[in-house]
Amino acid sequence: MAGGVIGGILGAGSQLVGNIVSGQKWYDGLGSAAIGGAVGGAVFAGTGNMAAASYAGAAAHSVSSESWQYISGKKELTLSNVSNSLLSVATETAVNGTTSLLLERNG
């Protein structure tokens, strides 16, 4: 559980700093970043497998971000939008999971 809490705090914290530095609203994406960080942290704490943690965290972040778009009404629930969201989740998971894994291994 501690791994999830720590991961969530680090995920939200890094998103917050990124938002401030890039001039975005400070709260944009904080929830999804916290969820992704918590999942990644929990998976790593439970398995010790950085690859599994990186991809699980990236997937959780992407799924929660896309889901929020529908819940908040920013995206209409249509077959086309859902298809695009699924493609986006797959792409973001692959890219962000790999990036996270490489940064951890080289950092």
Contacts in CASP RR format, 6 or more apart in sequence:
PFRMAT RR
TARGET T0000
AUTHOR 0000-0000-0000
METHOD contacts of the structure
MODEL  1
MAGGVIGGILGAGSQLVGNIVSGQKWYDGLGSAAIGGAVGGAVFAGTGNM
AAASYAGAAAHSVSSESWQYISGKKELTLSNVSNSLLSVATETAVNGTTS
LLLERNG
1 42 0 8 1.000
1 45 0 8 1.000
2 45 0 8 1.000
3 38 0 8 1.000
3 41 0 8 1.000
3 42 0 8 1.000
3 44 0 8 1.000
3 45 0 8 1.000
4 37 0 8 1.000
4 38 0 8 1.000
4 39 0 8 1.000
4 40 0 8 1.000
4 41 0 8 1.000
4 42 0 8 1.000
4 45 0 8 1.000
5 38 0 8 1.000
6 41 0 8 1.000
7 36 0 8 1.000
7 37 0 8 1.000
7 38 0 8 1.000
7 40 0 8 1.000
7 41 0 8 1.000
7 42 0 8 1.000
8 33 0 8 1.000
8 34 0 8 1.000
8 35 0 8 1.000
8 36 0 8 1.000
8 37 0 8 1.000
8 38 0 8 1.000
8 41 0 8 1.000
9 34 0 8 1.000
10 37 0 8 1.000
11 33 0 8 1.000
11 34 0 8 1.000
11 36 0 8 1.000
11 37 0 8 1.000
12 30 0 8 1.000
12 31 0 8 1.000
12 33 0 8 1.000
12 34 0 8 1.000
12 37 0 8 1.000
13 30 0 8 1.000
13 33 0 8 1.000
14 33 0 8 1.000
15 28 0 8 1.000
15 29 0 8 1.000
15 30 0 8 1.000
15 31 0 8 1.000
15 32 0 8 1.000
15 33 0 8 1.000
15 34 0 8 1.000
16 26 0 8 1.000
16 30 0 8 1.000
18 24 0 8 1.000
19 25 0 8 1.000
19 26 0 8 1.000
19 27 0 8 1.000
19 28 0 8 1.000
19 29 0 8 1.000
19 30 0 8 1.000
20 26 0 8 1.000
29 65 0 8 1.000
31 64 0 8 1.000
31 68 0 8 1.000
32 61 0 8 1.000
32 62 0 8 1.000
32 64 0 8 1.000
32 65 0 8 1.000
32 68 0 8 1.000
33 61 0 8 1.000
35 60 0 8 1.000
35 61 0 8 1.000
35 64 0 8 1.000
36 57 0 8 1.000
36 58 0 8 1.000
36 60 0 8 1.000
36 61 0 8 1.000
36 64 0 8 1.000
37 57 0 8 1.000
37 60 0 8 1.000
37 61 0 8 1.000
38 60 0 8 1.000
39 56 0 8 1.000
39 57 0 8 1.000
39 59 0 8 1.000
39 60 0 8 1.000
39 61 0 8 1.000
40 53 0 8 1.000
40 54 0 8 1.000
40 56 0 8 1.000
40 57 0 8 1.000
40 60 0 8 1.000
41 53 0 8 1.000
41 57 0 8 1.000
43 49 0 8 1.000
43 52 0 8 1.000
43 53 0 8 1.000
43 56 0 8 1.000
43 57 0 8 1.000
44 50 0 8 1.000
44 52 0 8 1.000
44 53 0 8 1.000
47 53 0 8 1.000
50 101 0 8 1.000
50 104 0 8 1.000
50 105 0 8 1.000
51 101 0 8 1.000
54 97 0 8 1.000
54 98 0 8 1.000
54 100 0 8 1.000
54 101 0 8 1.000
54 104 0 8 1.000
55 93 0 8 1.000
55 97 0 8 1.000
55 101 0 8 1.000
57 97 0 8 1.000
57 100 0 8 1.000
58 92 0 8 1.000
58 93 0 8 1.000
58 94 0 8 1.000
58 95 0 8 1.000
58 96 0 8 1.000
58 97 0 8 1.000
58 100 0 8 1.000
59 89 0 8 1.000
59 93 0 8 1.000
61 92 0 8 1.000
61 96 0 8 1.000
62 88 0 8 1.000
62 89 0 8 1.000
62 92 0 8 1.000
62 93 0 8 1.000
62 96 0 8 1.000
63 89 0 8 1.000
66 85 0 8 1.000
66 88 0 8 1.000
66 89 0 8 1.000
68 74 0 8 1.000
69 75 0 8 1.000
69 85 0 8 1.000
70 77 0 8 1.000
70 81 0 8 1.000
70 85 0 8 1.000
75 81 0 8 1.000
75 85 0 8 1.000
END
